[in-house]
Amino acid sequence: MAFLATIAAGLASRKFPGLLPAFLGKYPGDALWSLMVFFGVGAMFPTAAGVRVATTALGLAYAVEALKLWQAPWLVQVRHTAIGHLVFGHVFSWQNLVAYAVGVLVGLALESFFLRQKA
């Protein structure tokens, strides 16, 4: 459920950027993208420790960002599709790495909060 809600929030952040402070730019969507990865990794490995899920999610997000440096023709074509753009993006940006870290840290904080609520 959190995975799907995060996708919806991420798409909304790009479709309605005026709802967020302008100084944030496109980075809320990037942070939400890595939060979605965090939730996805957590769903695939439900017994994994939160730090391990966070490390894996951040590694995947950073790997996808680094992949933007590779401009193979077939990969550029994939990036020009709607789903390819949403998954892979287009241009490498160091700032995205910070946004991804923020998103994963939010996921880790949410997980910690909800685990404490269960106890």
Residue, then its C-alpha position, 0 to 999 in steps of 0.5 A: m500500500a505504501f509503495l502505491a501511495t508513494i508512486a501516486a505522491g511522486l507523480a502528483s509532485r511532478k504533475f502539480p509542482g505549484l503545490l510545493p514550494a518552488f525552491l524544492g524544484k523537482y527534488p520531492g519527486d526524486a526523494l519520493w522515487s527513492l522512498m518507493v524503492f525503499f518500500g519495494v525492497g522492504a516488500m521483497f525482503p520483509t524480514a530484512a533489517g531496516v538499515r539493510v533495506a535502506t542500504t539496498a534501496l540507496g544503492l539501487a537508487y544511486a546505481v540508476e542515477a549512475l546509469k544515466l552516465w551511460q548513453a547507449p542508443w537503446l537505453v536512450q530510446v528506453r528513457h524517451t518512453a514514459i515509463g523509461h523516463l519515470v524509472f531511469g530519468h534522463v540526465f545525471s545530477w549530483q543533487n539527485l543523490v542527496a534527494y535519494a538519501v533524503g527519501v530513503l532516510v524518510g523511509l527508515a524513519l517511518e519504519s522505525f516510527f511504525l515499529r515502535q507503535k507496534a511494540 
